[in-house]
Amino acid sequence: MHESHRLTEKPEPLRHRKAWSRRIDDVNRLVYNIDENGFLWIISCRGHYAD
């Protein structure tokens, strides 16, 4: 995998959701949740908040 494609930021919990956020690049971020069964749910994978 090319170095620029690695997620280097630490995940941060979102305050008002049971979700996590990781920055993909300067503009985009990945918002996700992992449920009790270990399934990964992608909530958003672009923009920042309401952008």
N, CA, C and O atoms as a Tripos MOL2 file, in Angstrom:
@<TRIPOS>MOLECULE
protein
  204   203    51     0     0
PROTEIN
NO_CHARGES

@<TRIPOS>ATOM
      1 N           0.8460   -1.1750    0.0000 N.3       1 MET1
      2 CA          0.0000    0.0000    0.0000 C.3       1 MET1
      3 C           0.8890    1.2350    0.0000 C.2       1 MET1
      4 O           1.8700    1.3070    0.7400 O.2       1 MET1
      5 N           0.5430    2.1870   -0.8220 N.am      2 HIS2
      6 CA          1.3070    3.4260   -0.9090 C.3       2 HIS2
      7 C           1.1490    4.2220    0.3800 C.2       2 HIS2
      8 O           0.0590    4.2690    0.9480 O.2       2 HIS2
      9 N           2.2160    4.8410    0.8400 N.am      3 GLU3
     10 CA          2.2130    5.5680    2.1080 C.3       3 GLU3
     11 C           1.1150    6.6240    2.2010 C.2       3 GLU3
     12 O           0.5510    6.8230    3.2770 O.2       3 GLU3
     13 N           0.7990    7.3040    1.1020 N.am      4 SER4
     14 CA         -0.1970    8.3790    1.1620 C.3       4 SER4
     15 C          -1.6090    7.8530    1.3930 C.2       4 SER4
     16 O          -2.5060    8.6360    1.7080 O.2       4 SER4
     17 N          -1.8300    6.5530    1.2460 N.am      5 HIS5
     18 CA         -3.1550    5.9870    1.4420 C.3       5 HIS5
     19 C          -3.3770    5.4720    2.8540 C.2       5 HIS5
     20 O          -4.4630    4.9750    3.1480 O.2       5 HIS5
     21 N          -2.4130    5.5690    3.7210 N.am      6 ARG6
     22 CA         -2.5770    5.0790    5.0890 C.3       6 ARG6
     23 C          -3.2470    6.1270    5.9570 C.2       6 ARG6
     24 O          -2.9790    7.3220    5.8320 O.2       6 ARG6
     25 N          -4.1180    5.6650    6.8340 N.am      7 LEU7
     26 CA         -4.7430    6.5670    7.7930 C.3       7 LEU7
     27 C          -3.7830    6.7260    8.9640 C.2       7 LEU7
     28 O          -3.5730    5.7890    9.7340 O.2       7 LEU7
     29 N          -3.2100    7.8970    9.0950 N.am      8 THR8
     30 CA         -2.2120    8.1000   10.1360 C.3       8 THR8
     31 C          -2.7850    8.7710   11.3750 C.2       8 THR8
     32 O          -2.2050    8.6790   12.4570 O.2       8 THR8
     33 N          -3.8930    9.4290   11.2290 N.am      9 GLU9
     34 CA         -4.5080   10.0960   12.3680 C.3       9 GLU9
     35 C          -5.1420    9.0670   13.3020 C.2       9 GLU9
     36 O          -5.6420    8.0340   12.8560 O.2       9 GLU9
     37 N          -5.1140    9.3530   14.5700 N.am     10 LYS10
     38 CA         -5.7690    8.4800   15.5410 C.3      10 LYS10
     39 C          -7.2790    8.7090   15.4500 C.2      10 LYS10
     40 O          -7.7200    9.8310   15.2010 O.2      10 LYS10
     41 N          -8.0710    7.6560   15.6480 N.am     11 PRO11
     42 CA         -9.5170    7.8630   15.6340 C.3      11 PRO11
     43 C          -9.9300    8.7020   16.8360 C.2      11 PRO11
     44 O          -9.3500    8.5950   17.9160 O.2      11 PRO11
     45 N         -10.9380    9.5350   16.6280 N.am     12 GLU12
     46 CA        -11.4460   10.3290   17.7370 C.3      12 GLU12
     47 C         -12.9410   10.0710   17.8870 C.2      12 GLU12
     48 O         -13.6630   10.0240   16.8910 O.2      12 GLU12
     49 N         -13.4100    9.9050   19.1100 N.am     13 PRO13
     50 CA        -14.8450    9.6700   19.3150 C.3      13 PRO13
     51 C         -15.6410   10.9380   19.0490 C.2      13 PRO13
     52 O         -15.1980   12.0390   19.3760 O.2      13 PRO13
     53 N         -16.8110   10.7800   18.4590 N.am     14 LEU14
     54 CA        -17.6980   11.9200   18.2450 C.3      14 LEU14
     55 C         -18.5700   12.0820   19.4840 C.2      14 LEU14
     56 O         -19.0610   11.0950   20.0320 O.2      14 LEU14
     57 N         -18.7560   13.2820   19.9110 N.am     15 ARG15
     58 CA        -19.4330   13.5540   21.1860 C.3      15 ARG15
     59 C         -20.8950   13.1420   21.2160 C.2      15 ARG15
     60 O         -21.3490   12.5670   22.2050 O.2      15 ARG15
     61 N         -21.6400   13.4240   20.1530 N.am     16 HIS16
     62 CA        -23.0880   13.2330   20.1840 C.3      16 HIS16
     63 C         -23.5550   11.9820   19.4440 C.2      16 HIS16
     64 O         -24.7510   11.7850   19.2310 O.2      16 HIS16
     65 N         -22.6010   11.1410   19.0580 N.am     17 ARG17
     66 CA        -22.9440    9.8920   18.3730 C.3      17 ARG17
     67 C         -22.0730    8.7910   18.9340 C.2      17 ARG17
     68 O         -21.0020    9.0490   19.4850 O.2      17 ARG17
     69 N         -22.5290    7.5890   18.7960 N.am     18 LYS18
     70 CA        -21.6620    6.4620   19.1340 C.3      18 LYS18
     71 C         -20.8790    6.1010   17.8830 C.2      18 LYS18
     72 O         -21.0600    5.0320   17.2990 O.2      18 LYS18
     73 N         -20.0080    7.0160   17.4880 N.am     19 ALA19
     74 CA        -19.2550    6.8580   16.2440 C.3      19 ALA19
     75 C         -17.8500    7.4070   16.4360 C.2      19 ALA19
     76 O         -17.5520    8.1080   17.4030 O.2      19 ALA19
     77 N         -16.9950    7.0590   15.4730 N.am     20 TRP20
     78 CA        -15.6030    7.5000   15.4700 C.3      20 TRP20
     79 C         -15.3140    8.2280   14.1810 C.2      20 TRP20
     80 O         -15.9930    8.0300   13.1730 O.2      20 TRP20
     81 N         -14.2990    9.0740   14.2180 N.am     21 SER21
     82 CA        -13.9060    9.8550   13.0470 C.3      21 SER21
     83 C         -12.4060    9.7230   12.8360 C.2      21 SER21
     84 O         -11.6280    9.7510   13.7900 O.2      21 SER21
     85 N         -12.0110    9.5790   11.5840 N.am     22 ARG22
     86 CA        -10.5900    9.5770   11.1980 C.3      22 ARG22
     87 C         -10.4330   10.4650    9.9880 C.2      22 ARG22
     88 O         -11.2290   10.3950    9.0510 O.2      22 ARG22
     89 N          -9.4230   11.2910   10.0030 N.am     23 ARG23
     90 CA         -9.1430   12.1580    8.8660 C.3      23 ARG23
     91 C          -8.5080   11.3270    7.7490 C.2      23 ARG23
     92 O          -7.5720   10.5630    7.9830 O.2      23 ARG23
     93 N          -9.0340   11.4880    6.5340 N.am     24 ILE24
     94 CA         -8.5030   10.8070    5.3590 C.3      24 ILE24
     95 C          -7.4310   11.6730    4.7050 C.2      24 ILE24
     96 O          -6.3510   11.1940    4.3580 O.2      24 ILE24
     97 N          -7.7510   12.9580    4.5430 N.am     25 ASP25
     98 CA         -6.8030   13.9370    4.0030 C.3      25 ASP25
     99 C          -7.1660   15.2970    4.5920 C.2      25 ASP25
    100 O          -7.8850   15.3620    5.5890 O.2      25 ASP25
    101 N          -6.6840   16.3750    3.9960 N.am     26 ASP26
    102 CA         -6.9270   17.7060    4.5620 C.3      26 ASP26
    103 C          -8.3960   18.1160    4.5410 C.2      26 ASP26
    104 O          -8.8120   18.9500    5.3450 O.2      26 ASP26
    105 N          -9.1760   17.5510    3.6500 N.am     27 VAL27
    106 CA        -10.5740   17.9530    3.4950 C.3      27 VAL27
    107 C         -11.5480   16.8830    3.9820 C.2      27 VAL27
    108 O         -12.5830   17.2100    4.5620 O.2      27 VAL27
    109 N         -11.2330   15.6260    3.7570 N.am     28 ASN28
    110 CA        -12.1750   14.5380    3.9830 C.3      28 ASN28
    111 C         -11.8790   13.7510    5.2490 C.2      28 ASN28
    112 O         -10.7480   13.7000    5.7320 O.2      28 ASN28
    113 N         -12.9450   13.1370    5.7710 N.am     29 ARG29
    114 CA        -12.7870   12.2700    6.9290 C.3      29 ARG29
    115 C         -13.7380   11.0950    6.8220 C.2      29 ARG29
    116 O         -14.7360   11.1420    6.1030 O.2      29 ARG29
    117 N         -13.4150   10.0570    7.5390 N.am     30 LEU30
    118 CA        -14.2190    8.8510    7.5980 C.3      30 LEU30
    119 C         -14.9180    8.8250    8.9460 C.2      30 LEU30
    120 O         -14.2660    8.9180    9.9860 O.2      30 LEU30
    121 N         -16.2410    8.6990    8.9370 N.am     31 VAL31
    122 CA        -17.0210    8.5810   10.1610 C.3      31 VAL31
    123 C         -17.6250    7.1900   10.1490 C.2      31 VAL31
    124 O         -18.2800    6.7960    9.1840 O.2      31 VAL31
    125 N         -17.4030    6.4460   11.2230 N.am     32 TYR32
    126 CA        -17.8290    5.0530   11.2420 C.3      32 TYR32
    127 C         -18.2310    4.6230   12.6420 C.2      32 TYR32
    128 O         -17.9570    5.3040   13.6310 O.2      32 TYR32
    129 N         -18.8860    3.4800   12.6960 N.am     33 ASN33
    130 CA        -19.2970    2.8620   13.9450 C.3      33 ASN33
    131 C         -19.0410    1.3690   13.8290 C.2      33 ASN33
    132 O         -19.1990    0.7910   12.7540 O.2      33 ASN33
    133 N         -18.6550    0.7570   14.9070 N.am     34 ILE34
    134 CA        -18.5040   -0.6920   14.9640 C.3      34 ILE34
    135 C         -19.5240   -1.1980   15.9730 C.2      34 ILE34
    136 O         -19.4630   -0.8500   17.1520 O.2      34 ILE34
    137 N         -20.4660   -2.0220   15.5090 N.am     35 ASP35
    138 CA        -21.5390   -2.4650   16.4010 C.3      35 ASP35
    139 C         -21.0880   -3.6020   17.3020 C.2      35 ASP35
    140 O         -19.9460   -4.0570   17.2310 O.2      35 ASP35
    141 N         -21.9960   -4.0490   18.1420 N.am     36 GLU36
    142 CA        -21.6710   -5.0770   19.1390 C.3      36 GLU36
    143 C         -21.3040   -6.4260   18.5260 C.2      36 GLU36
    144 O         -20.7070   -7.2700   19.1940 O.2      36 GLU36
    145 N         -21.6580   -6.6310   17.2550 N.am     37 ASN37
    146 CA        -21.3080   -7.8660   16.5530 C.3      37 ASN37
    147 C         -20.0030   -7.7450   15.7680 C.2      37 ASN37
    148 O         -19.5760   -8.6920   15.1080 O.2      37 ASN37
    149 N         -19.3780   -6.5740   15.8450 N.am     38 GLY38
    150 CA        -18.1230   -6.3540   15.1510 C.3      38 GLY38
    151 C         -18.2680   -5.8720   13.7190 C.2      38 GLY38
    152 O         -17.2810   -5.7950   12.9880 O.2      38 GLY38
    153 N         -19.5020   -5.5430   13.3050 N.am     39 PHE39
    154 CA        -19.7230   -5.0450   11.9500 C.3      39 PHE39
    155 C         -19.3420   -3.5780   11.8780 C.2      39 PHE39
    156 O         -19.6410   -2.8020   12.7860 O.2      39 PHE39
    157 N         -18.6790   -3.2030   10.7920 N.am     40 LEU40
    158 CA        -18.2750   -1.8270   10.5450 C.3      40 LEU40
    159 C         -19.3510   -1.1290    9.7210 C.2      40 LEU40
    160 O         -19.7040   -1.5900    8.6360 O.2      40 LEU40
    161 N         -19.8670   -0.0230   10.2370 N.am     41 TRP41
    162 CA        -20.8790    0.7680    9.5510 C.3      41 TRP41
    163 C         -20.2530    2.0950    9.1560 C.2      41 TRP41
    164 O         -19.8470    2.8770   10.0160 O.2      41 TRP41
    165 N         -20.1750    2.3500    7.8470 N.am     42 ILE42
    166 CA        -19.6510    3.6070    7.3400 C.3      42 ILE42
    167 C         -20.7980    4.6200    7.3420 C.2      42 ILE42
    168 O         -21.8300    4.4020    6.7070 O.2      42 ILE42
    169 N         -20.6090    5.7170    8.0570 N.am     43 ILE43
    170 CA        -21.6270    6.7630    8.1420 C.3      43 ILE43
    171 C         -21.3560    7.8350    7.0980 C.2      43 ILE43
    172 O         -22.2780    8.3170    6.4410 O.2      43 ILE43
    173 N         -20.1060    8.2030    6.9490 N.am     44 SER44
    174 CA        -19.7280    9.2300    5.9870 C.3      44 SER44
    175 C         -18.2650    9.0380    5.6170 C.2      44 SER44
    176 O         -17.4660    8.6070    6.4480 O.2      44 SER44
    177 N         -17.9140    9.3510    4.3910 N.am     45 CYS45
    178 CA        -16.5070    9.2420    3.9890 C.3      45 CYS45
    179 C         -16.0870   10.3910    3.0880 C.2      45 CYS45
    180 O         -15.2930   10.2170    2.1630 O.2      45 CYS45
    181 N         -16.6340   11.5730    3.3730 N.am     46 ARG46
    182 CA        -16.1990   12.7690    2.6670 C.3      46 ARG46
    183 C         -16.6340   13.9980    3.4400 C.2      46 ARG46
    184 O         -17.5130   13.9240    4.2990 O.2      46 ARG46
    185 N         -16.0260   15.1090    3.1360 N.am     47 GLY47
    186 CA        -16.4070   16.3620    3.7530 C.3      47 GLY47
    187 C         -16.1220   16.3970    5.2420 C.2      47 GLY47
    188 O         -15.5700   15.4620    5.8220 O.2      47 GLY47
    189 N         -16.5130   17.4970    5.8300 N.am     48 HIS48
    190 CA        -16.3040   17.6890    7.2610 C.3      48 HIS48
    191 C         -17.5720   18.2870    7.8330 C.2      48 HIS48
    192 O         -17.9530   19.4000    7.4720 O.2      48 HIS48
    193 N         -18.2230   17.5660    8.7140 N.am     49 TYR49
    194 CA        -19.4850   17.9820    9.3150 C.3      49 TYR49
    195 C         -20.4990   18.2680    8.2250 C.2      49 TYR49
    196 O         -20.8610   17.3470    7.4920 O.2      49 TYR49
    197 N         -20.9720   19.4830    8.0820 N.am     50 ALA50
    198 CA        -22.0460   19.7990    7.1290 C.3      50 ALA50
    199 C         -21.5400   20.2750    5.7680 C.2      50 ALA50
    200 O         -22.3340   20.7380    4.9500 O.2      50 ALA50
    201 N         -20.2400   20.1710    5.5110 N.am     51 ASP51
    202 CA        -19.7060   20.6260    4.2130 C.3      51 ASP51
    203 C         -20.2520   19.7980    3.0810 C.2      51 ASP51
    204 O         -19.9140   20.0380    1.9220 O.2      51 ASP51
@<TRIPOS>BOND
     1     1     2 1
     2     2     3 1
     3     3     4 2
     4     3     5 am
     5     5     6 1
     6     6     7 1
     7     7     8 2
     8     7     9 am
     9     9    10 1
    10    10    11 1
    11    11    12 2
    12    11    13 am
    13    13    14 1
    14    14    15 1
    15    15    16 2
    16    15    17 am
    17    17    18 1
    18    18    19 1
    19    19    20 2
    20    19    21 am
    21    21    22 1
    22    22    23 1
    23    23    24 2
    24    23    25 am
    25    25    26 1
    26    26    27 1
    27    27    28 2
    28    27    29 am
    29    29    30 1
    30    30    31 1
    31    31    32 2
    32    31    33 am
    33    33    34 1
    34    34    35 1
    35    35    36 2
    36    35    37 am
    37    37    38 1
    38    38    39 1
    39    39    40 2
    40    39    41 am
    41    41    42 1
    42    42    43 1
    43    43    44 2
    44    43    45 am
    45    45    46 1
    46    46    47 1
    47    47    48 2
    48    47    49 am
    49    49    50 1
    50    50    51 1
    51    51    52 2
    52    51    53 am
    53    53    54 1
    54    54    55 1
    55    55    56 2
    56    55    57 am
    57    57    58 1
    58    58    59 1
    59    59    60 2
    60    59    61 am
    61    61    62 1
    62    62    63 1
    63    63    64 2
    64    63    65 am
    65    65    66 1
    66    66    67 1
    67    67    68 2
    68    67    69 am
    69    69    70 1
    70    70    71 1
    71    71    72 2
    72    71    73 am
    73    73    74 1
    74    74    75 1
    75    75    76 2
    76    75    77 am
    77    77    78 1
    78    78    79 1
    79    79    80 2
    80    79    81 am
    81    81    82 1
    82    82    83 1
    83    83    84 2
    84    83    85 am
    85    85    86 1
    86    86    87 1
    87    87    88 2
    88    87    89 am
    89    89    90 1
    90    90    91 1
    91    91    92 2
    92    91    93 am
    93    93    94 1
    94    94    95 1
    95    95    96 2
    96    95    97 am
    97    97    98 1
    98    98    99 1
    99    99   100 2
   100    99   101 am
   101   101   102 1
   102   102   103 1
   103   103   104 2
   104   103   105 am
   105   105   106 1
   106   106   107 1
   107   107   108 2
   108   107   109 am
   109   109   110 1
   110   110   111 1
   111   111   112 2
   112   111   113 am
   113   113   114 1
   114   114   115 1
   115   115   116 2
   116   115   117 am
   117   117   118 1
   118   118   119 1
   119   119   120 2
   120   119   121 am
   121   121   122 1
   122   122   123 1
   123   123   124 2
   124   123   125 am
   125   125   126 1
   126   126   127 1
   127   127   128 2
   128   127   129 am
   129   129   130 1
   130   130   131 1
   131   131   132 2
   132   131   133 am
   133   133   134 1
   134   134   135 1
   135   135   136 2
   136   135   137 am
   137   137   138 1
   138   138   139 1
   139   139   140 2
   140   139   141 am
   141   141   142 1
   142   142   143 1
   143   143   144 2
   144   143   145 am
   145   145   146 1
   146   146   147 1
   147   147   148 2
   148   147   149 am
   149   149   150 1
   150   150   151 1
   151   151   152 2
   152   151   153 am
   153   153   154 1
   154   154   155 1
   155   155   156 2
   156   155   157 am
   157   157   158 1
   158   158   159 1
   159   159   160 2
   160   159   161 am
   161   161   162 1
   162   162   163 1
   163   163   164 2
   164   163   165 am
   165   165   166 1
   166   166   167 1
   167   167   168 2
   168   167   169 am
   169   169   170 1
   170   170   171 1
   171   171   172 2
   172   171   173 am
   173   173   174 1
   174   174   175 1
   175   175   176 2
   176   175   177 am
   177   177   178 1
   178   178   179 1
   179   179   180 2
   180   179   181 am
   181   181   182 1
   182   182   183 1
   183   183   184 2
   184   183   185 am
   185   185   186 1
   186   186   187 1
   187   187   188 2
   188   187   189 am
   189   189   190 1
   190   190   191 1
   191   191   192 2
   192   191   193 am
   193   193   194 1
   194   194   195 1
   195   195   196 2
   196   195   197 am
   197   197   198 1
   198   198   199 1
   199   199   200 2
   200   199   201 am
   201   201   202 1
   202   202   203 1
   203   203   204 2
@<TRIPOS>SUBSTRUCTURE
     1 MET1         2 RESIDUE 1 A MET
     2 HIS2         6 RESIDUE 1 A HIS
     3 GLU3        10 RESIDUE 1 A GLU
     4 SER4        14 RESIDUE 1 A SER
     5 HIS5        18 RESIDUE 1 A HIS
     6 ARG6        22 RESIDUE 1 A ARG
     7 LEU7        26 RESIDUE 1 A LEU
     8 THR8        30 RESIDUE 1 A THR
     9 GLU9        34 RESIDUE 1 A GLU
    10 LYS10       38 RESIDUE 1 A LYS
    11 PRO11       42 RESIDUE 1 A PRO
    12 GLU12       46 RESIDUE 1 A GLU
    13 PRO13       50 RESIDUE 1 A PRO
    14 LEU14       54 RESIDUE 1 A LEU
    15 ARG15       58 RESIDUE 1 A ARG
    16 HIS16       62 RESIDUE 1 A HIS
    17 ARG17       66 RESIDUE 1 A ARG
    18 LYS18       70 RESIDUE 1 A LYS
    19 ALA19       74 RESIDUE 1 A ALA
    20 TRP20       78 RESIDUE 1 A TRP
    21 SER21       82 RESIDUE 1 A SER
    22 ARG22       86 RESIDUE 1 A ARG
    23 ARG23       90 RESIDUE 1 A ARG
    24 ILE24       94 RESIDUE 1 A ILE
    25 ASP25       98 RESIDUE 1 A ASP
    26 ASP26      102 RESIDUE 1 A ASP
    27 VAL27      106 RESIDUE 1 A VAL
    28 ASN28      110 RESIDUE 1 A ASN
    29 ARG29      114 RESIDUE 1 A ARG
    30 LEU30      118 RESIDUE 1 A LEU
    31 VAL31      122 RESIDUE 1 A VAL
    32 TYR32      126 RESIDUE 1 A TYR
    33 ASN33      130 RESIDUE 1 A ASN
    34 ILE34      134 RESIDUE 1 A ILE
    35 ASP35      138 RESIDUE 1 A ASP
    36 GLU36      142 RESIDUE 1 A GLU
    37 ASN37      146 RESIDUE 1 A ASN
    38 GLY38      150 RESIDUE 1 A GLY
    39 PHE39      154 RESIDUE 1 A PHE
    40 LEU40      158 RESIDUE 1 A LEU
    41 TRP41      162 RESIDUE 1 A TRP
    42 ILE42      166 RESIDUE 1 A ILE
    43 ILE43      170 RESIDUE 1 A ILE
    44 SER44      174 RESIDUE 1 A SER
    45 CYS45      178 RESIDUE 1 A CYS
    46 ARG46      182 RESIDUE 1 A ARG
    47 GLY47      186 RESIDUE 1 A GLY
    48 HIS48      190 RESIDUE 1 A HIS
    49 TYR49      194 RESIDUE 1 A TYR
    50 ALA50      198 RESIDUE 1 A ALA
    51 ASP51      202 RESIDUE 1 A ASP
